[in-house]
Amino acid sequence: MKTLKEQLQEDLTAAIKARDELRSSTIRLTLAAVTSEEVAGKTKRELSDDEVLKVIAREAKKRREAAEAFETAGRAESAAQERAEGEVLAQYLPKQLSDEELTAIVAAAVAESGATGPQGMGAVMKLVRPKVEGVAEGGRVAAAVKAALG
C-alpha cells in the first residue's frame, strides 16, 4: 500500500505531465513542507501518514488564512488563488464534520462532563478533541463548545 507521501509524489508527477500549474505548485509546496518536517530536529526521519496529514492540514489552514487576509485587503484574485490551492489540499484530508455532527459530539461531551459556564470549557475540550482530531478545525470546535456552554 502506498503512503500518503508517495501518493503526493505520484500526483505531482501527473500534474506536471498534465501541465496543471495550480496542482503541481500546490503539491510541490506541500511536499517541501513535509520534507522540512522530516529533517527538523536532530535526526532525519520518515513521517507517518498521520504526520503527513497534519502537515497538509497546516498547509490548508495557511491557505484559508491567507485567503481571508487577501479578501480583507480587497485582493480578490489572490484570495481566489489561495482558495483554489486550499481545495487541492482538501482532497487529501479526511472529510470535515458537518456543523450538526460537531454540535452533537459537543453536546454529548458537555453532558458527560457535567460542565457549565465558560470555566468548564477545558474539561469539555479534553473530551471532544480526541473525537474530532483531523476532521474538525480547532477554532470551529472551540466555538461550538463555547456556544454549548454559553
C-alpha positions as CSV (number, residue, x, y, z in Angstrom):
1,M,0.0,0.0,0.0
2,K,1.2,3.5,-0.9
3,T,2.0,6.0,1.8
4,L,0.4,9.4,1.6
5,K,3.7,11.0,0.7
6,E,4.2,8.6,-2.2
7,Q,0.6,9.4,-3.3
8,L,1.5,13.1,-3.2
9,Q,4.7,12.5,-5.3
10,E,2.7,10.5,-7.9
11,D,0.0,13.2,-8.1
12,L,2.8,15.8,-8.5
13,T,4.2,13.9,-11.5
14,A,0.7,13.5,-13.0
15,A,0.0,17.3,-12.5
16,I,3.3,18.2,-14.1
17,K,2.6,16.0,-17.1
18,A,-0.9,17.4,-17.4
19,R,0.6,20.9,-17.2
20,D,-1.7,21.7,-14.3
21,E,0.1,24.6,-12.7
22,L,-2.2,25.0,-9.7
23,R,-2.0,21.4,-8.6
24,S,1.7,21.0,-9.3
25,S,2.7,24.2,-7.4
26,T,0.4,23.4,-4.5
27,I,1.6,19.8,-4.2
28,R,5.2,20.8,-4.6
29,L,4.9,23.3,-1.8
30,T,3.2,20.7,0.4
31,L,5.9,18.1,-0.3
32,A,8.5,20.8,0.6
33,A,6.7,21.3,3.9
34,V,6.7,17.5,4.5
35,T,10.4,17.3,3.8
36,S,11.3,20.2,6.1
37,E,9.3,18.5,8.8
38,E,11.2,15.3,8.2
39,V,14.6,17.0,8.6
40,A,13.6,19.1,11.6
41,G,15.1,18.0,14.8
42,K,18.3,16.1,15.4
43,T,17.8,13.1,13.1
44,K,16.1,12.8,9.7
45,R,13.1,10.5,9.8
46,E,10.2,9.3,7.6
47,L,6.9,10.9,8.5
48,S,3.9,8.6,9.2
49,D,0.7,9.1,7.2
50,D,-0.9,10.8,10.2
51,E,2.0,13.2,10.5
52,V,1.8,14.0,6.7
53,L,-1.9,14.6,7.2
54,K,-1.1,17.1,9.9
55,V,1.3,18.9,7.6
56,I,-1.3,19.0,4.8
57,A,-3.9,20.3,7.3
58,R,-1.5,23.0,8.4
59,E,-0.8,24.0,4.8
60,A,-4.6,24.1,4.1
61,K,-5.1,26.3,7.1
62,K,-2.4,28.7,5.9
63,R,-4.2,28.9,2.6
64,R,-7.6,29.7,4.3
65,E,-6.0,32.4,6.5
66,A,-4.2,33.9,3.5
67,A,-7.4,33.9,1.5
68,E,-9.2,35.8,4.4
69,A,-6.3,38.3,4.6
70,F,-6.4,38.9,0.9
71,E,-10.2,39.2,0.9
72,T,-9.9,41.8,3.7
73,A,-7.3,43.7,1.7
74,G,-9.5,43.8,-1.3
75,R,-7.3,41.5,-3.4
76,A,-10.0,39.1,-4.7
77,E,-7.7,37.5,-7.3
78,S,-5.1,36.5,-4.7
79,A,-7.8,35.3,-2.4
80,A,-9.3,33.1,-5.2
81,Q,-5.8,31.6,-5.9
82,E,-5.3,30.7,-2.2
83,R,-8.8,29.2,-2.0
84,A,-8.1,27.1,-5.1
85,E,-4.9,25.8,-3.6
86,G,-6.8,25.0,-0.4
87,E,-9.3,22.9,-2.4
88,V,-6.4,20.9,-4.0
89,L,-5.1,20.2,-0.4
90,A,-8.6,19.4,0.8
91,Q,-8.7,16.3,-1.5
92,Y,-6.0,14.7,0.7
93,L,-7.7,15.5,4.0
94,P,-10.5,13.4,5.6
95,K,-14.0,14.9,5.1
96,Q,-14.7,17.6,7.7
97,L,-17.5,17.1,10.2
98,S,-20.7,19.0,9.4
99,D,-21.9,21.6,11.9
100,E,-24.7,19.2,13.0
101,E,-22.3,16.4,13.7
102,L,-19.9,18.7,15.6
103,T,-22.8,20.1,17.7
104,A,-23.9,16.5,18.6
105,I,-20.4,15.5,19.7
106,V,-20.0,18.7,21.8
107,A,-23.5,18.2,23.4
108,A,-22.6,14.6,24.3
109,A,-19.3,15.8,25.8
110,V,-21.0,18.6,27.8
111,A,-23.5,16.1,29.2
112,E,-20.7,13.6,30.0
113,S,-18.5,16.2,31.8
114,G,-21.4,17.9,33.6
115,A,-19.6,21.2,32.8
116,T,-21.5,24.5,33.0
117,G,-20.4,28.0,32.0
118,P,-17.2,29.2,30.5
119,Q,-15.0,27.7,33.2
120,G,-16.0,24.2,32.0
121,M,-14.5,24.8,28.6
122,G,-11.2,22.9,29.3
123,A,-13.0,19.8,30.6
124,V,-15.3,19.6,27.5
125,M,-12.4,20.3,25.1
126,K,-10.5,17.4,26.6
127,L,-13.3,15.1,25.8
128,V,-14.1,16.5,22.4
129,R,-10.6,16.9,21.0
130,P,-9.7,13.1,20.5
131,K,-13.1,12.5,18.8
132,V,-12.7,15.3,16.2
133,E,-8.9,15.3,15.6
134,G,-8.3,15.8,11.9
135,V,-12.0,16.1,11.0
136,A,-12.8,19.5,12.6
137,E,-10.6,22.6,13.0
138,G,-9.7,23.7,16.5
139,G,-11.4,27.1,16.1
140,R,-14.7,25.6,15.0
141,V,-14.6,23.1,17.9
142,A,-13.8,25.9,20.4
143,A,-16.7,28.0,19.0
144,A,-19.1,25.0,19.3
145,V,-18.1,24.3,22.8
146,K,-18.4,28.0,23.8
147,A,-21.9,28.1,22.3
148,A,-22.9,24.9,24.1
149,L,-21.7,26.2,27.4
150,G,-22.7,29.8,26.9
